Amino acid sequence: MSSSLPATPDQVPPEPASSGADRSRPLTSRPGPVALGGAALLAAGTALGTVVTEEGARATGELHLDQLIAADREAPLIALARAIDVGLGPVGAPILLLVLCLAVAVKNRWAAVVLGGVTLTGWFSVALGKIVFARHRPPIDEVHALVHETGVDSYPSGHTAFAAALVAGVVLALRVSGRSTRWAWWLGVPFVVVVAASRLYLGAHYLSDVVGSNLYVAGSVLLLSALLSSLITRWGSRRETMGR
């Protein structure tokens, strides 16, 4: 006769130890639609770049907007914009990302990999646009630029791209860690807006430059998420098959 007594603590099988985030957890549960959305955003960024470079900043009104901003600058905002220019520049941005990744890696290495990989992917996604469109920077004399930028790499904005990519990296790192992403969105969106505004405030970019950055970053990150999710799902299925 079987016993109906509950199992004693010694009889209960131990639960598997958790090591943090599940490495097989996909970044998105719908890679197909996410990939299509990413491709659409990249196409939108390319279309925007084509239009603004062909029309010119005078025709689009972007040059006039930069001139209006330059006419009413305030010292505290100038200091903030300059700090962003250095902190998220070609030297400051990699250092900031490395420090954040090392800090995250202490608790969750997989989340640190996601943070670094997503941020770099989004940031570098604008490099091709800079080469293809070769848009001139705002004329220094006309916008009273506070930074000496005279190249043909105005579209899209690299500083804005890094800010948007970093926010995306943080959000996805939190996701794979099983943590809430709400605070990252609440802080991240204003952060990107401030960085984008600072580029116009210094006279370094046009409005479409910072808008295009967000389109390229969002599109590339969505494509990366879809790709990694498909690979992780297949890897997990393969492990289950081999374990049977």
Backbone torsions as a table, in degrees:
resi	resn	phi	psi	omega
1	MET	NA	130.9	-178.0
2	SER	-75.6	148.1	-179.2
3	SER	-87.9	140.9	178.7
4	SER	-99.8	5.8	-179.4
5	LEU	-69.9	142.9	178.9
6	PRO	-66.3	152.7	179.8
7	ALA	-67.2	142.9	177.0
8	THR	-77.0	162.7	179.5
9	PRO	-53.6	-33.8	-178.9
10	ASP	-71.0	-22.3	-177.0
11	GLN	-89.0	-16.2	-178.3
12	VAL	-77.4	124.4	-178.9
13	PRO	-65.8	136.8	-178.4
14	PRO	-67.2	144.4	177.6
15	GLU	-78.2	146.6	179.9
16	PRO	-63.2	139.7	-179.4
17	ALA	-68.3	143.2	178.9
18	SER	-99.2	134.1	-180.0
19	SER	-107.1	23.0	179.9
20	GLY	108.4	-132.8	-177.3
21	ALA	-71.0	144.6	174.8
22	ASP	-77.8	117.5	-174.8
23	ARG	-65.1	-19.9	-178.5
24	SER	-90.4	2.1	-178.3
25	ARG	-75.4	123.4	-178.2
26	PRO	-73.2	155.9	177.5
27	LEU	-73.5	-25.3	176.3
28	THR	-146.7	148.4	-179.9
29	SER	-90.1	-4.5	-178.1
30	ARG	-131.7	71.8	-175.5
31	PRO	-61.6	-33.4	-179.1
32	GLY	-61.3	-60.8	178.4
33	PRO	-61.1	-34.1	179.3
34	VAL	-65.2	-41.4	178.3
35	ALA	-63.7	-41.0	178.3
36	LEU	-64.4	-40.3	177.2
37	GLY	-63.5	-40.5	178.2
38	GLY	-63.3	-43.1	179.2
39	ALA	-63.8	-38.1	179.6
40	ALA	-65.4	-39.8	179.4
41	LEU	-67.7	-39.7	177.0
42	LEU	-64.3	-38.7	177.3
43	ALA	-65.2	-38.3	178.4
44	ALA	-65.6	-40.5	177.7
45	GLY	-63.7	-38.6	178.6
46	THR	-68.5	-41.5	178.9
47	ALA	-63.9	-42.1	178.8
48	LEU	-62.4	-45.1	178.7
49	GLY	-60.5	-39.1	179.2
50	THR	-63.7	-44.5	-177.9
51	VAL	-65.7	-49.8	-173.5
52	VAL	-70.6	-30.6	179.0
53	THR	-76.2	-33.8	178.6
54	GLU	-74.9	-39.0	-178.3
55	GLU	-76.6	-39.0	-177.3
56	GLY	93.7	151.6	-175.2
57	ALA	-67.4	-26.2	178.4
58	ARG	-71.0	-43.5	-178.6
59	ALA	-67.9	-36.7	-178.7
60	THR	-79.5	-12.4	-179.2
61	GLY	86.5	0.7	-177.5
62	GLU	-70.6	-34.9	177.7
63	LEU	-64.6	-40.4	178.9
64	HIS	-64.6	-37.6	178.3
65	LEU	-63.2	-44.4	178.4
66	ASP	-62.0	-36.7	179.1
67	GLN	-67.8	-38.2	177.2
68	LEU	-64.5	-41.5	178.7
69	ILE	-64.2	-41.6	-177.5
70	ALA	-66.3	-23.8	-176.8
71	ALA	-76.5	-11.6	-175.5
72	ASP	-142.3	62.4	178.7
73	ARG	-92.6	148.6	178.8
74	GLU	-118.9	143.3	-175.6
75	ALA	-56.2	-45.7	-179.6
76	PRO	-62.1	-38.4	-179.5
77	LEU	-72.3	-32.8	175.8
78	ILE	-63.8	-43.2	179.4
79	ALA	-62.5	-41.4	178.5
80	LEU	-64.3	-44.6	-179.2
81	ALA	-63.8	-39.3	178.7
82	ARG	-66.3	-38.9	178.7
83	ALA	-63.6	-41.2	177.4
84	ILE	-65.3	-39.0	-179.8
85	ASP	-58.8	-41.4	-179.8
86	VAL	-80.6	-46.6	-175.1
87	GLY	-64.4	-32.8	-179.1
88	LEU	-109.6	19.0	179.1
89	GLY	-80.8	-173.3	-177.3
90	PRO	-59.4	-25.6	178.8
91	VAL	-96.6	-46.8	-176.3
92	GLY	-67.3	-39.4	-176.1
93	ALA	-62.2	-49.2	178.5
94	PRO	-60.9	-37.1	179.2
95	ILE	-65.5	-44.9	178.9
96	LEU	-60.4	-45.1	-179.2
97	LEU	-64.4	-41.1	179.8
98	LEU	-62.5	-43.8	179.6
99	VAL	-62.0	-43.9	-179.8
100	LEU	-65.0	-42.1	-179.7
101	CYS	-64.5	-41.1	178.2
102	LEU	-64.5	-38.8	179.2
103	ALA	-65.4	-41.4	-179.8
104	VAL	-70.8	-35.7	-176.9
105	ALA	-63.0	-23.0	179.1
106	VAL	-60.5	-35.9	-178.1
107	LYS	-104.0	-30.9	-175.9
108	ASN	-152.8	102.6	-176.5
109	ARG	-67.0	-37.9	-179.8
110	TRP	-63.4	-41.4	178.0
111	ALA	-64.1	-36.1	178.1
112	ALA	-65.9	-39.3	177.3
113	VAL	-63.4	-43.1	179.1
114	VAL	-63.6	-44.7	179.4
115	LEU	-58.0	-50.2	-178.4
116	GLY	-67.9	-45.0	-177.4
117	GLY	-65.2	-44.4	-179.7
118	VAL	-67.1	-43.3	-179.3
119	THR	-62.5	-45.7	-179.9
120	LEU	-65.5	-39.7	179.1
121	THR	-62.1	-47.7	180.0
122	GLY	-65.5	-40.6	-178.3
123	TRP	-65.7	-46.9	-177.7
124	PHE	-73.9	-12.9	-177.8
125	SER	-64.0	-22.1	-178.2
126	VAL	-85.9	-9.5	-176.6
127	ALA	-61.4	-42.2	-179.4
128	LEU	-65.1	-39.2	178.6
129	GLY	-61.9	-38.7	178.3
130	LYS	-61.4	-38.9	-179.1
131	ILE	-73.7	-44.4	-176.1
132	VAL	-66.2	-45.2	-173.4
133	PHE	-89.9	-28.9	176.8
134	ALA	44.0	51.8	-178.1
135	ARG	-81.0	135.8	179.0
136	HIS	-69.8	146.0	175.1
137	ARG	-68.3	160.7	176.1
138	PRO	-56.9	138.9	179.4
139	PRO	-60.6	123.7	-173.1
140	ILE	-56.1	-46.0	-176.4
141	ASP	-66.7	-37.1	-175.2
142	GLU	-76.7	-30.6	-179.6
143	VAL	-106.0	2.7	-179.0
144	HIS	51.5	51.2	-175.7
145	ALA	-59.7	141.2	-179.7
146	LEU	-97.3	-0.8	174.5
147	VAL	-129.7	147.2	-176.6
148	HIS	-90.6	85.8	178.8
149	GLU	-117.9	112.1	-176.1
150	THR	-126.1	10.6	-176.6
151	GLY	-79.8	-174.7	177.3
152	VAL	-111.0	49.3	-177.7
153	ASP	-130.3	36.7	-174.8
154	SER	-73.6	-37.6	-177.0
155	TYR	-109.2	125.8	-8.9
156	PRO	-87.5	174.4	-178.5
157	SER	-78.1	124.8	179.6
158	GLY	-70.9	-40.2	178.9
159	HIS	-61.3	-45.7	179.7
160	THR	-65.2	-38.1	179.2
161	ALA	-62.2	-42.1	179.7
162	PHE	-63.8	-43.7	-179.8
163	ALA	-60.3	-47.2	-179.7
164	ALA	-65.9	-40.7	179.9
165	ALA	-66.3	-37.6	178.9
166	LEU	-64.4	-42.2	177.8
167	VAL	-62.7	-44.1	178.2
168	ALA	-61.7	-40.5	178.6
169	GLY	-63.0	-42.1	178.6
170	VAL	-64.2	-44.3	-179.1
171	VAL	-60.3	-47.2	-178.0
172	LEU	-71.9	-32.2	175.5
173	ALA	-64.1	-40.7	176.5
174	LEU	-65.1	-38.9	-179.0
175	ARG	-62.4	-48.1	-179.3
176	VAL	-69.8	-17.3	177.4
177	SER	-87.6	-4.9	-179.1
178	GLY	76.2	21.8	-179.1
179	ARG	-104.9	161.6	179.1
180	SER	-68.7	139.7	179.1
181	THR	-102.4	3.9	-173.9
182	ARG	-60.3	-46.7	-177.0
183	TRP	-66.2	-31.0	179.0
184	ALA	-65.7	-37.8	177.6
185	TRP	-70.0	-43.6	-177.7
186	TRP	-62.9	-36.9	178.9
187	LEU	-88.9	-34.1	-173.6
188	GLY	-70.8	-43.0	-178.5
189	VAL	-62.2	-49.6	175.7
190	PRO	-60.3	-34.6	178.4
191	PHE	-60.3	-46.5	179.4
192	VAL	-64.1	-41.0	179.7
193	VAL	-62.6	-42.5	-179.7
194	VAL	-64.8	-43.6	179.2
195	VAL	-62.9	-44.0	179.6
196	ALA	-61.8	-44.2	-180.0
197	ALA	-64.4	-34.5	-179.1
198	SER	-65.0	-30.6	179.8
199	ARG	-70.0	-36.0	174.9
200	LEU	-73.2	-35.9	-177.1
201	TYR	-64.1	-34.9	179.3
202	LEU	-82.4	-10.8	-177.1
203	GLY	79.4	23.1	-176.7
204	ALA	-92.0	-19.8	-175.3
205	HIS	-147.3	167.5	172.1
206	TYR	-99.9	167.5	-177.8
207	LEU	-59.7	-44.7	-178.7
208	SER	-65.2	-24.7	178.5
209	ASP	-62.4	-43.3	-177.8
210	VAL	-79.7	-31.4	175.7
211	VAL	-66.9	-45.1	179.8
212	GLY	-60.4	-35.8	178.1
213	SER	-57.8	-45.7	-179.3
214	ASN	-65.3	-35.6	177.8
215	LEU	-65.6	-45.1	-180.0
216	TYR	-65.6	-44.1	-178.8
217	VAL	-65.0	-48.5	-179.5
218	ALA	-60.2	-43.4	-179.4
219	GLY	-64.1	-45.9	-178.6
220	SER	-67.8	-36.6	179.5
221	VAL	-68.7	-39.5	178.0
222	LEU	-64.4	-41.9	178.0
223	LEU	-63.4	-42.6	178.3
224	LEU	-63.1	-42.3	179.7
225	SER	-61.8	-42.4	179.5
226	ALA	-64.8	-42.7	-179.3
227	LEU	-64.4	-49.5	-179.1
228	LEU	-64.4	-37.4	180.0
229	SER	-63.9	-41.0	177.8
230	SER	-64.5	-42.8	-179.5
231	LEU	-66.3	-42.3	-179.1
232	ILE	-65.8	-40.4	179.0
233	THR	-63.0	-43.1	178.8
234	ARG	-65.6	-40.1	179.3
235	TRP	-63.0	-42.3	178.7
236	GLY	-64.4	-40.9	178.7
237	SER	-64.9	-38.4	179.4
238	ARG	-65.2	-39.9	179.3
239	ARG	-64.3	-40.4	-179.5
240	GLU	-65.5	-39.8	179.8
241	THR	-64.8	-43.8	-179.8
242	MET	-69.0	-25.1	-178.2
243	GLY	-82.5	-9.5	-179.1
244	ARG	-79.1	NA	NA
